[in-house]
Amino acid sequence: MSGSIYGKIFSISTWGESHGEGYGVVIDGCPAGLAIDEGLIQQYLNRRKPGRTKYSTPRKEEDKVRILSGVFEGKTTGTPISMIVFNENQRSSDYSEIASYYRPGHADYTYDMKYGFRDYRGGGRSSGRETISRVAAGAIAVSILKELGIQVYAYTKSIGPVTIDYHNCRREYSLNDPLCMPDPEASRKAEQYIMEKHEEQDSVGGVIECIVTGMPPGIGEPVFDKLDAALSKAVMSIGAVKGVEIGDGFLVAARTGSENNDPFAYDNDKRLIKLTNHAGGILGGLSDGSEIIIRAAVKPTASIGKPQRTANKNNENIEIKIVGRHDPIIVPRAVVVVEAMTAITLVDFLFQGMTSQMDRIKDFYNRIRK
């Protein structure tokens, strides 16, 4: 299976299945001397682990990370960093029935068409547990960004018809809210909506918004490797994501140029800034120094108890009710995954940007000669 490696200079390679031994990631290109430990990575994994709130699957997993290589005495060594999280609470019997049919909204059919067979135990490689590897790597990427004064912050913008009011938002609230919403009132309304749909044995979706602050201008690779294109690919590669917006996204289609263009001006410190940010911090595929704004549309959980029509391998049309332990909503646990993929992408492009000007290369080598 190709497609499990992401990044050029700062790259990750992920592996594992939901009902196998576990999940892991190998990070290549992490510089030496970064302070890191299992506790820091565990904080990020805890944000996505199952069973943390009543809105996630009741499958209980500690998701304890182990660093196998690349870290010595609390600092990275510059060699590949390998990490593993063992699976502890598989119930593969919950999935034995689905081996004969294709679940709506899942990758069962497409995996069969590509490989000729599939790991039907929880979806195998297509399971949401695959994001463990991304989050573990993302924790290290976030640490690198913090050293550079760059912050990545994601939260739930909307769930179903409920959207946050930015005037009521507090960042600290989203970090403790079970739905990761920064608006307490919106969170209460969203909880009620989720419970209503859960009683109907249905699921709901939502939108995750991610804000990047402190990003310097000029980062990205024009043409095919534009920064917004790379971020879109990174976020869209998350299994449940079905749409990505940068800045004002699809709203720009209804505007005129004079309404949508972001005017430039010098502030009191003679720094060039934008007076608005419809572009979402990226112009011509390069960061422009303002906040980078990304949104991800997350689909409702595909596994639901409500009766659904499908087909089996015997060429029969059937009706099914999916059993097992599933999230009524994916959005809250996916917030940290969006954060992780954004951070991984930014680190990779920042490292690529170090060689974009001859002066930067000369400055580096002049320093190590001293």
N, C-alpha and C positions, 0 to 999 in steps of 0.2 A: 504494500500500500504506500503510494507516494503521497505527498502533500502534508506530511507531519512535521516538516521543518519550516520555520518562519524566521525571516531576518537575514541580513547580509553580514554586517560586522558584529553586532550584538544579536546572536541567533539562538533560537530555542528548538529543541527536538523533543517531541512528546510521545509517550507510549502508554499502553495499558487498555484494559477493558473493565466495564462496570462489574462484571462477575468473575473476573480473573483475580490474580494475586494482588493487583493494585495498580496505581498510576504513578508515572514518573516523568521527569523532565531532565534534559541535559542542556545547560546554558554554556554557550561558547562565546568568547569575546568580552567577558566581564573583566574590567581592569583589576589589578592587584591593589590591596590596601583599603578596600571598602569594608567597613565594620558591618558584620552580619552575623546573625545567629538563628537557631531554630525558633526561638521565642518570637522574634520579629516576623518571620514568615508565617508562624502559627496564627498570629493575630489576623492576618489576611485570610487564611484558610478558614478560620472560625466564622468569618462573615458570610461564607458561602456553604458551610457544612449543613447537612440535613438535620431535621429534628430540633432546630434552634427555636422556632416559633410555631404556633398552631397553623401558620400559613405555608409550612413546608412539609415535605414528605415525612411520615413518622419513622422512616428508616433511620436508625441511630448509628452514626459513625463518628468516631472521634477525629478522624482525618488527621492523625498525628504525623507530622513530617519528620523525615530523617535526612540529614545532609550526609551524603556518602563520599563526596570528594570536593576539592576546590576551595575549602575553607580550613584555615589553620590558626589556632589561638584567636579566634573571633574575627579574623579578617580574610578576605578573599586572596587567593594566591596567584591569580591570573591564569590558572589552568581551568579546564572545564569543570563546572559545578554540576554535580549529579544529586538529585533529590528523589525520594520515593515516599509515597503514602500507601500503606497497605489497606486493602478492603477487609472489613471485619464483620459485616452484617448482611451477607448475601442470602437471598431466599430464591434460588434459581427455579424452584418448583412453581413459584408464582407465574412463571413465564412459559412453562412447558406447553400449555394449550396453544399459545400464539405461533408455535413453530409451523402450523399448518395453514395459517392465513395471514393477511396483510392488514396491519392496524392503520386506520386513517390518520393522516398527519405525521406518520413516522417514516423512517427510511427503510422499512422492511423490504418493500418491493424493489426500490432502486438498488439496494445492496445485492439482492438476489440477481438482478439483471447485470450488475457489474462483475460480481465475483462467482456467481453460480451457487452460492450458499451464504448463510449469514449466522452470526452469533445472536440468537434470539433472546438470550438471557439479559433482559434490560436494554437491549440495543447494542451491546458490545461497545465498539468504538464510537458509535453515534450517540451514546448516552450522555446526559448532562454531566455525569461525573468526570468526563474527559476534561472539563474546565478546571479540575484540581491542578493539573500540570501548569495551565496558563496562569492561575492565581499565584502559585508558588514562585514562578519565574517573574511575575509582575511585581511581587513584593520586593525583589532585588532591584528591578528597574525603577520602582518608586524611590528606593533608597538612593540610587544614583542621581535621580532628578532632584531630590531634596538637597544633595550636596551642591547642586548647581543653582539652587534657589527657584526651582520649578515645582509647582504643585498640581496634582491631578485629583479632582474631586467629582465623584459621580453620585447621583441620587435618583430616586423615582420621581419623575415629573407628572405622570398620570397613570391611573389604573382604570380601565374601562372608560366611563364617561366622566370620571372625577379627575380634575386637574388642579395642581397647586396654585395658590395665589402668591406671587413673589413678594408681595408686601407683608405676608404673614410668615415668611420662611426664616428659619434659623438653622445654620449648618450643624450645630451640635445636636439638634433634635433628630436630624436624619440618621446620625450615627447610632442612636439608641432606639429609634422607631422600628417596630417589627416589619414595616413595609418600606423602610428607608426613605420616607417622605419628609422633607424639611418643613412642611406646613401641617401643624397638628390637626387643624380642622379638616383639611383634605384627607388626612390619614384616617380619621374617624369615619368619614363618609365612605372612603374606599373599603375599610374593614366591613362595613355593613353590606356594601355591594358584593364583596367576595363571599361573605357568608350566605347571602341570598342565592347566589349562583352555585355555591357548594352544596346547599340543601337540594338543589335541583340536579345534583350530580354532574355539574358542568364546571368549566374553568374560565379564567379571564386572562387578558393580556394587558399591556401597558407600554409606556415610553420611559426610557432611561435617558437622562441628560448628563453630560460630562463636560466639566469646565477645566481648562488648563490655563494657569496663570504663571507669569514669569518667563514665558517662552521668548527667546530672542528672535529678532527678525532675520529672514534669509535662510531659514532651515527648510530643506526639501530638495527634491531633484526634479527639475522641469520635465515636461513632456510625459513619459509613461510612468514615472515614479513620483508624481506630484504628492505632496504631503497629504492633501485631502483625499486623494485616491488611495494612498496607503492606509490611512486611518479608516477609510470606508471599508477596505478589504479586511482589515484586522477585526473590526467590529462585526462586519457581516459574516465573518467566519465562525462566529459564535452560533451554535446550533439553532437557538430559538429566535434569532434576529432575522426579521424579514424586510427591514428598511432602515436606511441611514440618512441623516441630514447633517450638513455642515452649515453653521450659521442659521440664516432664516430659511434655508432649504427650499421646499416647494412653494413657500409664500412668495418668493421672488418672481415667479412666473406671471403673477398678476400685477406687477408693478411696472412703472416707467423707469428709465435710467436715472432720472433726476431724483426719484424716490429711493432707489436702491443703492446708488453710489455712496460710498463712505468718504466724506470730505476730510482732507488732511489739514493740520494746523500745528503750530509750535506752541507748547505750553509755556508757563512762566520760567521754566528752567531751560528753555530753548531746545526741548526734545520734540521730535516729530511724533505726533500722535494722530489717531483717527477720532473724529467727533462722534461717529456712530460705528456700529460693528455688524452690519447686515451680512458681511462676508464671513463672519465667524472666525476671524483671525488668520485667514489664509487667502493670499492673492497670487494668482499665477502659479499655484502649486507650492508656494513658499510662505512660511510664517511671516506675518507682518508686525509682530510685537504686541498685538492686542490679545485679549482672551481668545483661546480656541474653544469653540462651542460645537459639540457633537451630540446628536440624538440618535437613539436606537429604538426602533419599534419591535417589541417582543411579542410573539404570538402567544395565544392561550396554550396551556399545557395540553398536549395531544391526547394523553391517556386520561379518559374520563369514564365514569360509571354509567353515564347515560347510554341507552341503546343506540348503536350506530350500524349502518349498512356497510358491508365490505364483501370481499371475495376470497375464496380459499384456493389452494393449489389443485383442487379437484375440479376446477372450472365451475364452482357453485357460488351463487349469491347467498350470503348468510347475514344474520344479524348478531352482533356481539355486545357484551358488556365487559369492559376491561377491569380486571381485578389487580390487586397489588397495592404498593405504597407509593403514591404519587403526589406531587405538589398541586394544590388547587390554583396556584399562580407561580410562575417562574421568576417574575420581575425582581423581587427583593434580593434573591440569591444571585441574580445575574448582574446586579449593580457593581459588585467588586470585580466581576469578570470583564466588564466594559472598561473599568478603571485599569485593570491589569493589561489588557491588549493595547489600550491607548499609551500607557507608560512604556511598554516594550517597543512599540513603534517609534515613539519619540526618542528614546535612547539610541536606537539603531540609526535614526536620521541625524541626530546630534553628532554621533561618532563619524558618520559619513561627511558631515559638514566641516569637520576639522581639516579635511584635505582639499577644500574647494578653492582656497586662495594660496598662492605661493608664499605670501608673507607669514601665514600661519604655520606652514611647514618649516620655513626658515627659523621662525621664532622657537619652535619646539626643539629643533636640532641645535640651535645656538645655546639653549638652556642646558641641555645635557652635556655640551662640550665644556661648560664652565666648571 
